[in-house]
Amino acid sequence: MIPLETKPSLYLPELGLHLDSLTSQKFGFISHAHADHVGSHETILCSPVTAVILRARYRFGKKRFRTLEFQTPLELKGYRIELLPAGHITGSAMLHITRLSDGATLLYTGDCKTRDSLTAEAIVIKPANQLIIESTFANPIYTFPAHSETSQQLVHFVQQALTDGVTPILIAYALGKAQEAHAILSKNNIYPVLHHATAKMALTCIKAGVNLGDYGTLEELAPDRHCLIIPPGYLKHPDIASIKHKRTAMLTGWALDPDVQYKRRGIDAFIPLSDHADYPGLLEIIERVNPRDILTVHGSTKSFATDLRRRGYNAWSIEGEDQIELF
């Protein structure tokens, strides 16, 4: 079994490598460029695309990056390290390591997704003895529609709003879902107008090789007859609030939770576009990895670990203190 420390953050002591630590470390793996996975490490291990985004988003220009192309092994301190596409957002990576002395293996997923995507690399899964898996949507209620169905729902919302003479506004994280929505609109010949924070990430992803299509910005183009894409929290910004006739849709996996919709009153529609694996997707990953030991991290860790033990897996949550059940 490969030694793993979990407090204060995930750490592989034999490699001296921290996994998605939020605090600055000497050597840290960053699976993708969302803020809740980013620390200002002295040396950063990540994919080349993630390095481009990190430099643009967090001013990491002077940081030392050790980038690895997907599925290109690197030998380090008696281990073989390999980054695998995670399917989460563009550039997102899972970390697969093999101890050369005995062949012991570990897979750390970070945030991941098994469904189709226009902007994220398709997930690649390899077997491992140990699995550290995210569990954001690790509940059976979160079974997301196919990408084609969600895309159709999004396009219908936008086209209906335009037909009704109102401005459609999509609320999506500036990195990840905003690019996916952008690509869906472009594929359907709908011209998106982006908030400046979203436009910055779009430009960065395009430079990194992501095919998004043309777009305008709020500073350059009046929103009439176009679809706006803005980050959460900007709906009350003067530029948006001044649009008299508008219709809003939030793009989120939490759309399948009625309580979330109630708490987000004032939004006209919720579209279940998510960049995370849903419950069936998580089970698919586990089945394909076929691990002996599982550690659940992020989200519904304890309930998911309990669920997995009920299914016969040796699974535990990162918080510890799991209840021992007699099934």
N, C-alpha and C positions, 0 to 999 in steps of 0.2 A: 504493500500500500504506500502511495506517495504521501509524504508528510505534508499536512495542510494546517495552517493556523487560521482561525476565524475571527479573532478579536485582537485589536479594534477593527481590523478589516481582513479580508481574505489575503493570505500570504503563503507563498511557497518558499520555505526557508532554504531548501537545498539550491534553489535557483536565485534566491535573494530578490524574488519578483512579487510585487503586490498587484492584485487584480482589481481594477476599477476603484482604487482607493481615492477618496475625496481629499485626503490630506497629502501634502507633498512628501514624496519618498525619493530615495536614490534611484530606484529602478521600478517603473510601473507600467503595467499593460493597460491600455485604454481601448475598450472594445468598440466604442463609437463616440461621437462627439456631442451627445446630449449631456447637459450640465451635471446631471445626477450620477455620471460615471467618470467625470473628469477631475483629475488632480494635477497640480503644477509640479510634476516630477522632474528630477534632474535629467534622467534619461527616460524617454517614452518609447515603448514598444507598441506599434499599431500598424494598420494597413496604410499604404501610400495615400489613398483617398482620404482616410481619416486624418492623416497628417496635414493635408491641404486644408481641410475644414477647420482643424484645430488652430492652425496659424491664422486663418481669416477670422475666426469667431472669438478667440481668446488671446490674440496677440502673443502667440507662442513662438514668434520668429527666432528667438535666440536659444530656444530649448534644443537639446540634442535628441533627435529622432532616430530610432532604429526601426526602420520600416521593413516589413516582409510582404512580398506578394503572396496572394492566396495560394495555398497548397505548394509552397516552396520551403522545404525543411531547412532548419538551422540547428546545428549542434552547439550546445552551450552547457558547460559544467556537467557533462555526463548525461545530458538529456537531448532529445530531438524535439524541437519546437516547431509547430506548424499552425498557421492561421487559416481558418476555414470561413467561407462566407456565412454570415448569420441570418441573412434575409430580413433584417430589422429595418435599417435605412441604408442608403448608399455608403459603402465603405465599412459597414459594421462587420465585426469579426468574432468568431469563437476561437478559443485557444485550446489546442490539442497538444499534449506533451507525452513523451514516451521516455521512461528511464532506460538507458541503454544497457545497464548491467543485468537487468532481469526482465525487461519488456513490460513492466507495469505502466499503465496508461491512465490519463485523466483528461476529461473534457470539461471546459468551462464555457457555458453558452453565452454569458452576458444576456442582453435582450436579443430575442430571436423570433423568427416567424417562418412558418412552413408554407403559407399561402402564396399565390402568385403576386408579382409586383412589377410595375413599369420602371421603377427607379432603384430598387435594391437588388443586389446580386442574389440569385437563387441559393438557398441554403444547401450546404454540403455537410453531411453527417458521417462521422466515423465511429466505430465501436470504441468503448473505453471501459476500464475496470471501475473507475470512479467518475461520477457525473455531478457537476454543480450546475443546477438549472434554475433559471428565473421562474417565478410563479405568479406573475402579475395578474393573469386572468385564469388562474387555476381553480375554476369553479364550473361545474357543468352548465350553468346558465349562460356562460360565455362560449357559444358556438357561433362563430361569425359566418355570414353568407360568403359564397364564392366571390372572388375579386370581380368577376364579370357582373354579378348581380349588384354589388355595391356601387360599381362604376355606373351602371344603368340608373340606379337610384339617384346618384349624385347629378348625372347629366339631366335626368328628368326634372329634378328640382330647379336646376339653373334654367333650363329651357322654358319651364312653366312660368318662372318669375319674369323672364324676358318677354314672354307672350302677354303676361298680365301688365306689362309696363312698369315693373318695379326692378330695382337693382338687387341681384342675388349676391349675398355675402357669405363666403365660406370661412368658418373659424377653424384654424388648424395651426399646430405648432410650426414655427418658422423653419425648423429643420426636420425633415422627414415627411410628415403628412402633407405639408404645404406643397412639396415637390411632387408627391404622388397625385394630389388633386390637380396640380398644374399640368402634369403629363396626361392625365385622363381628359381634361378639358381640351388640350391641344389635339389629342387623338380624335376628338369629336368636333374639331373645327370651331371651338369656342375660345375667344381671346381673353386671357386672364389679365387682370390689373392687380399688382402686388403692392402691399404695404412695404415701406423701405426695409424693414427688418427681414421680411420674407424675400424681397428682391435681392438683398445682399447674399442670402443663402442660395438663392436660385443661381446667381451669377457664379458663385463659388463652385456649386455642383456642376454647372455647365463647363467650367474650366477644367474640372476633374474628369470630364468625359460623359456626364449624364445627359441624355437626350430629353430635354424638356419642351422645346419649342419656344416660339416668340412670346413676349409679354410686354406689358407697359407698367408704369408705376403711377402712384397717386399724384406725384409731383409733376408728371408729364402729361397726364391724360385724365379728362373728366370721366367719371365712372359710368355715365349713361350708356346703356346697351352693352355693357361688358360685365363680367363677373369679377368681383373683388375677392382676394384671398388675404386674410388678416390673421395675426396671432391672437390667442386668447388674451383678454384684458384690454383690447384696443377698441371694443365696440362703442365705448363712450368717448373716445378721442374726438376732438372737434372735427377733424376731417371726415370721420365716419358719421358722427351724430348729425352733421349738417345735411346728410342725404335724406331727403324728406320721405321718399317712397322706396323702402328696402325690405328684403326678406332674408332672414338669417338661418344658417344651418351650421351646427357644430359637428365636426368630424371626430369621432371618438369611439373607442371600443366600449366605453362605459354607457353608450347609447342603449345597450341591452338591459341596463339596470333602471327600472322605473323610478327608483328613489333619486337617482342622479338627475333624471329629466325634471323631476319635481323641484329639486334644488336649483336648477338652472332655468327658472321661469324667465320669460322674456325672449327665449330662443324659439324660433318658429319650427325648426325641425332638427332631428338628431339622426345622423347617418353613421352606421357602425363601420367606419373605415379605421382600422387599427394597424399599427406596425408591430404589434406583438403577436405571439402565438396564442391561439385560443386553447380551450381545454382539450379538445381532440388533438390539436397540434402538439401540445406538450406530451400527451400520451404517445403520440407517434414518434416523437424524438426519443423518448425513453425506450420504447420498443426497439428502435433501430440502433441505439447506442448499446443496449443490453448490458447495463452496468451491474456490478455486484453491490455497490454502495452509492446512495444518492443523497446529496445535500440540496435542500430547497432554499432559494434566496429571493428577496424582493417580492413583496405582496403577500399572498395567502400562504405563507410558508408552513405554518403548523397544520392547518387543515389539509393542505395538499400532501404533506408528509404522512399524515394519518391515512388519507385516501390511498396513498401508494403502499403503505404497509398492509392495508386491507387487501390490496391486490397482490401481495406476496413479495414486495420489494423491501430491501433494507434501506429505509429512507428516514431522514431526520432533518429538522429545520435548523437554519443557522442560529436562531435564537436559543436553541437548546431547551432543556426542561420539558421535552415532549412527554405527554402522558403515555404510559405503556398500556395498550389495550389487549383484551383477550377477545379475539374475533371468533 
